[in-house]
Amino acid sequence: TEGSTPSSGLVFALGYAQPLFGMRAGINVKLLEQDIGSTNDNRGSLDFGLARDLLHGTLGLSLQNVGPAFRSTYGTVSQPTRTSPGFSTDRYLVGPFDVIAAATTSLVRGRDFIPGGGGEISYSWLDGYSIAARAGVRRAAEGEGPWTVGFGISADRLSLDYAYESRYHGHGAHRIGVRVR
């Protein structure tokens, strides 16, 4: 969170979801690599989630980053276990565009609640083919910035996503996701 120690991380995730008792339930298994300074460590992690359609939207609850601590030159660093309830609206048509809004709050181990919200505007020219732009704002925790932006492209069974997360000292985090259904 401070100084100029170079750091990077890599995540490989595999998820599975299934309807369960009128809800959607999912699990995500992750292999994480973290480099801080000259130390490299690998760990496994799990995410769990539940979602239910409710009141013209979707109510969800997730538990993320359940796993052992990383080793670093600064000692052990716990994974940021996060519990998050959230709500996203159904898609609303605005001319040729679909618009969605979302709100959440998260409790990260050892920190206060972190509220956030955002939205997405997307355009689809054929079923299964679309482009989307997203933006969000949150109460920034130490080392984080308040803004996130991104875009996505879906073509049939393949989706590509890019997100930029602002950071306190001007350097941001770039996230790239690839999904095959």
Secondary structure, DSSP 8 states (H G I E B T S, - for coil): --S---EEEEEEEEEEEEEETTEEEEEEEEEEEEEETTEEEEEEEEEEEEEEE-SSEEEEEEEEEES--EEETTEEE----EEEEEEEE--EEETTEEEEEEEEEEEETTS-EEEEEEEEEEEEEETTEEEEEEEEEE---TTEEEEEEEEEEEETTEEEEEEEEEETTS--EEEEEEEE-
